[in-house]
Amino acid sequence: MVQELLSSSLVNQPVIYSRGKQMIQNLSDKMAQDAAIPRELSLVIGPTEVADVMTGKVVTLSAHHSFNDATNLMNDRYFRHCVVVDGQRKIIGVISDRDILRALARNPNSRSKSLDQIMTTNPITVKRNTPIIEAVSKILFKRINCLPVVEDDDTVCGIVTSTDLLKSYQQVLELVQKQAR
């Protein structure tokens, strides 16, 4: 596959590193400048780590917040997910629009419950340096729409959503399309 990519028009694509900045005009120029770098290692287009696409400033709630607190926040900010943390900002759960709908379907009086009664506990998380492909796989295979991003001590430092990943993919496709013209 790498050989197919290298023999295709991709050698004329911009070389981008993981923070999204163009390093050099295109891959063929890069290979000409530094023949010591294997061609396979030079083919990096677009963001590569969760840190490149995540939302870093995360609005969080605590477990004692109410169902109404969560729905109001999510409605006002157009969120579909909210991370639930303890007093040290360590993740304890996620509340999603699906959790809210599920709670209402089970019990129309769910509005009086606190988040610890309806949130998803032990959510699947990723680290900043998690490869994007791994984050995409987790979202697809676990059938979820967000991944809280945590530090080594489980404190929340961001969130990456399926929308964030699609926007990143769109940017890569637009770049490839632009170069193909």
DASUL-V302379 format. One record per pair of residues at least 12 apart in sequence whose C-alpha atoms are under 10 Angstrom apart, sorted by the first residue. I is the first residue (numbers start at 1). J is the second residue. D is the distance in Angstrom with one decimal. If there is no record, write none. Layout:
I,J,D
I,J,D
This chain:
2,39,8.9
2,40,6.4
2,41,9.7
2,43,8.6
3,39,9.2
3,40,8.1
5,40,9.2
5,43,8.6
6,27,9.0
6,28,9.2
6,39,7.8
6,40,7.9
6,42,9.8
6,43,8.1
9,28,10.0
9,176,9.6
9,179,8.9
9,180,7.6
10,26,8.8
10,27,7.6
10,28,8.9
10,43,8.5
10,45,9.4
10,176,8.1
10,179,8.6
10,180,8.7
11,26,6.7
11,27,4.8
11,28,5.2
11,29,8.5
11,30,9.3
11,31,9.1
11,39,9.8
11,42,9.7
11,43,8.2
12,25,8.4
12,26,5.2
12,27,5.8
12,28,6.1
12,29,8.2
12,176,9.6
12,179,7.4
12,180,8.7
13,25,7.9
13,26,5.1
13,27,6.1
13,28,8.4
13,29,10.0
13,43,9.2
13,44,9.7
13,45,8.0
13,175,8.1
13,176,6.8
13,177,9.8
13,178,9.2
13,179,6.1
13,180,8.3
14,26,4.2
14,27,6.3
14,28,9.3
14,29,9.5
14,30,9.5
14,43,9.5
14,44,8.9
14,45,7.3
14,46,9.3
14,175,8.3
14,176,8.7
14,179,8.0
15,27,5.7
15,28,9.4
15,29,9.5
15,30,8.0
15,42,7.8
15,43,7.2
15,44,6.2
15,45,5.9
15,46,8.2
16,42,9.6
16,43,8.9
16,44,6.2
16,45,5.2
16,46,5.7
16,47,7.7
16,48,9.6
17,42,9.8
17,43,9.8
17,44,6.6
17,45,7.1
17,46,6.8
17,47,6.8
17,48,7.8
18,44,8.3
18,45,8.5
18,46,6.8
18,47,4.7
18,48,5.1
18,49,6.6
18,50,9.5
18,51,8.8
18,52,6.6
18,53,9.9
19,46,8.4
19,47,6.4
19,48,8.2
19,49,8.5
19,51,8.4
19,52,5.8
19,53,9.2
20,45,8.8
20,46,6.2
20,47,5.8
20,48,8.9
20,52,7.4
20,53,9.7
21,46,8.9
21,47,9.3
22,45,9.5
22,46,9.3
26,43,9.9
26,179,9.9
27,39,8.8
27,42,7.0
27,43,7.0
27,44,8.9
27,45,9.7
28,42,9.5
28,43,10.0
30,42,7.7
30,43,9.8
31,43,9.9
45,172,7.2
45,175,9.0
45,176,9.0
46,168,7.8
46,169,8.3
46,171,7.9
46,172,5.8
46,173,9.4
46,175,8.8
46,176,10.0
47,131,9.2
47,132,7.7
47,165,9.9
47,168,7.3
47,169,9.0
47,171,9.5
47,172,8.4
48,129,8.7
48,130,8.5
48,131,5.8
48,132,5.6
48,133,7.9
48,168,9.9
49,127,9.2
49,128,6.9
49,129,5.4
49,130,5.6
49,131,4.5
49,132,5.0
49,133,8.4
49,134,9.2
49,135,8.9
50,126,8.0
50,127,7.4
50,128,5.3
50,129,6.1
50,130,5.6
50,131,6.1
50,132,5.4
50,133,9.0
50,134,9.1
50,135,7.3
50,136,9.7
50,147,9.7
50,149,8.1
50,158,9.4
50,159,9.0
50,160,7.1
50,164,9.7
50,165,8.9
51,127,8.1
51,128,4.7
51,129,6.3
51,130,7.9
51,131,9.0
51,132,8.9
51,149,8.6
51,157,9.7
51,158,8.3
51,159,9.3
51,160,8.7
52,128,8.3
52,129,9.0
52,131,9.8
52,132,8.8
52,160,9.8
52,164,9.9
52,165,10.0
52,168,8.9
53,128,9.6
53,132,8.6
53,158,9.8
53,159,9.1
53,160,6.9
53,161,9.0
53,163,10.0
53,164,6.2
53,165,6.9
53,166,9.9
53,167,8.6
53,168,6.8
54,128,8.3
54,147,9.3
54,148,9.1
54,149,7.9
54,157,9.3
54,158,6.1
54,159,5.5
54,160,4.5
54,161,7.6
54,164,6.8
54,165,8.5
54,168,10.0
55,148,9.6
55,149,9.1
55,157,8.7
55,158,5.4
55,159,5.4
55,160,6.2
55,161,8.5
55,164,8.1
56,128,9.9
56,149,8.7
56,156,9.2
56,157,6.0
56,158,4.3
56,159,6.7
56,160,8.8
57,156,9.6
57,157,7.3
57,158,6.2
57,159,8.4
58,82,8.2
58,83,7.7
58,148,9.2
58,149,9.7
58,156,7.9
58,157,7.1
58,158,5.6
58,159,6.7
59,73,9.2
59,74,9.9
59,77,9.7
59,79,9.7
59,81,9.8
59,82,7.0
59,83,7.3
59,84,9.2
59,158,9.2
59,159,9.6
60,73,9.8
60,81,9.7
60,82,6.1
60,83,5.1
60,84,5.7
60,85,6.6
60,86,9.6
60,89,8.5
60,91,9.4
60,94,9.3
60,95,10.0
60,156,9.0
61,73,9.4
61,82,7.1
61,83,6.4
61,84,4.9
61,85,6.3
61,86,8.6
61,89,9.6
61,93,9.6
61,94,9.2
61,95,9.2
61,115,8.6
62,82,10.0
62,83,8.4
62,84,5.1
62,85,5.2
62,86,6.0
62,87,7.8
62,89,8.9
62,91,9.4
62,92,8.7
62,93,9.1
62,114,9.4
62,115,7.6
62,116,8.4
63,83,9.8
63,84,6.2
63,85,7.0
63,86,7.2
63,87,9.8
63,92,8.0
63,93,8.2
63,94,9.8
63,95,9.9
63,114,6.7
63,115,5.1
63,116,4.8
63,117,8.4
63,118,9.6
63,119,8.4
64,84,9.5
64,86,9.6
64,113,9.2
64,114,5.6
64,115,6.2
64,116,6.8
64,117,9.4
65,84,9.2
65,113,8.8
65,114,5.6
65,115,5.9
65,116,8.3
66,110,9.7
66,111,7.5
66,112,6.9
66,113,6.0
66,114,4.2
66,115,5.7
66,116,8.9
66,117,9.5
66,118,9.8
67,95,9.4
67,100,7.9
67,103,9.5
67,110,7.3
67,111,5.2
67,112,6.5
67,113,5.8
67,114,5.6
67,115,5.8
67,116,9.4
67,117,9.1
67,118,8.1
67,119,9.5
68,100,9.9
68,110,9.3
68,111,6.0
68,112,7.7
68,113,8.6
68,114,8.7
68,115,9.3
69,111,9.5
69,114,9.0
69,115,8.9
70,82,7.6
70,84,9.9
70,95,7.8
70,96,9.0
70,97,9.4
70,100,8.9
70,111,10.0
70,114,9.3
70,115,7.8
71,95,9.5
71,96,9.3
71,97,8.2
71,100,7.8
71,111,9.2
74,95,9.7
74,96,8.8
74,97,8.2
75,97,9.8
79,96,8.6
79,97,8.4
80,95,8.4
80,96,5.6
80,97,5.3
80,98,8.4
80,145,8.7
80,146,9.0
80,161,9.3
81,94,6.8
81,95,5.7
81,96,4.3
81,97,6.4
81,98,8.9
81,99,9.3
81,145,8.4
81,146,7.2
81,147,9.6
81,148,9.7
81,159,9.2
81,161,8.7
82,94,5.8
82,95,5.3
82,96,6.4
82,97,9.0
82,119,9.6
82,146,9.4
82,148,9.1
82,159,9.1
83,95,6.4
83,96,8.7
83,119,9.3
83,120,9.8
83,123,9.4
83,146,9.8
83,147,9.5
83,148,7.1
83,149,9.9
83,156,8.2
83,158,9.3
83,159,8.3
84,115,8.1
84,116,8.6
84,119,8.1
84,120,9.3
84,121,9.1
84,148,9.9
84,156,9.4
85,154,9.8
85,155,8.3
85,156,7.9
86,155,9.3
88,154,9.6
88,155,7.3
88,156,9.5
89,150,9.8
89,153,9.9
89,154,8.1
89,155,5.2
89,156,6.1
89,157,9.0
90,150,8.3
90,151,9.2
90,153,7.6
90,154,5.2
90,155,4.1
90,156,6.1
90,157,9.6
91,121,9.0
91,122,8.2
91,123,8.3
91,125,9.2
91,148,8.2
91,149,9.4
91,150,7.9
91,153,9.7
91,154,6.2
91,155,6.1
91,156,6.2
91,157,9.9
92,116,8.9
92,119,9.0
92,120,8.6
92,121,6.1
92,122,6.3
92,123,7.7
92,154,9.2
92,155,9.7
92,156,9.9
93,115,8.9
93,116,8.0
93,118,9.6
93,119,6.0
93,120,5.4
93,121,4.4
93,122,5.9
93,123,5.8
93,124,9.3
93,148,9.3
94,115,9.0
94,116,9.6
94,118,9.3
94,119,5.6
94,120,5.3
94,121,6.7
94,122,8.3
94,123,6.5
94,124,9.4
94,146,9.0
94,147,9.1
94,148,8.2
95,115,7.4
95,116,9.2
95,118,7.5
95,119,4.7
95,120,6.2
95,121,8.9
95,123,9.8
96,118,9.6
96,119,7.6
96,120,8.2
96,144,9.7
96,145,8.8
96,146,8.9
98,119,9.9
98,144,9.8
98,145,9.9
99,115,9.9
99,118,6.6
99,119,6.5
99,120,7.4
100,115,9.7
100,118,7.4
100,119,8.4
102,118,8.7
103,117,9.2
103,118,6.5
103,119,9.3
104,118,9.9
123,144,9.8
123,146,9.5
123,147,7.8
123,148,7.8
124,138,8.2
124,139,9.2
124,142,8.8
124,144,9.1
124,146,8.8
124,147,6.3
124,148,7.4
124,149,9.3
125,138,9.2
125,146,8.8
125,147,5.2
125,148,5.1
125,149,5.8
125,150,6.7
125,151,9.9
125,154,9.0
125,156,9.5
125,159,8.9
125,160,9.6
126,138,9.3
126,147,6.4
126,148,6.5
126,149,5.0
126,150,6.3
126,151,8.7
126,152,9.9
126,154,9.8
126,158,9.5
126,159,8.9
126,160,8.9
127,147,9.5
127,148,8.4
127,149,5.2
127,150,5.3
127,151,6.2
127,152,7.7
127,154,9.2
127,156,9.5
127,157,8.8
127,158,9.1
127,159,9.8
128,148,9.9
128,149,6.3
128,150,7.2
128,151,7.5
128,152,9.8
128,157,8.2
128,158,8.2
128,159,9.6
128,160,9.8
129,149,9.6
129,151,10.0
130,149,9.2
132,160,9.8
132,165,8.0
132,168,9.7
133,165,9.6
135,147,7.6
135,160,8.4
135,161,9.3
135,162,9.3
135,165,8.7
136,160,9.8
136,161,9.4
136,162,7.8
136,165,7.4
136,166,9.6
139,160,9.9
139,161,8.5
139,162,7.3
139,165,9.9
140,162,9.1
144,161,9.0
144,162,8.4
145,160,8.6
145,161,5.7
145,162,5.2
145,163,8.2
146,159,6.9
146,160,5.7
146,161,4.1
146,162,6.1
146,163,8.7
146,164,9.2
146,165,9.8
147,159,5.8
147,160,5.3
147,161,6.3
147,162,8.7
148,160,6.4
148,161,8.5
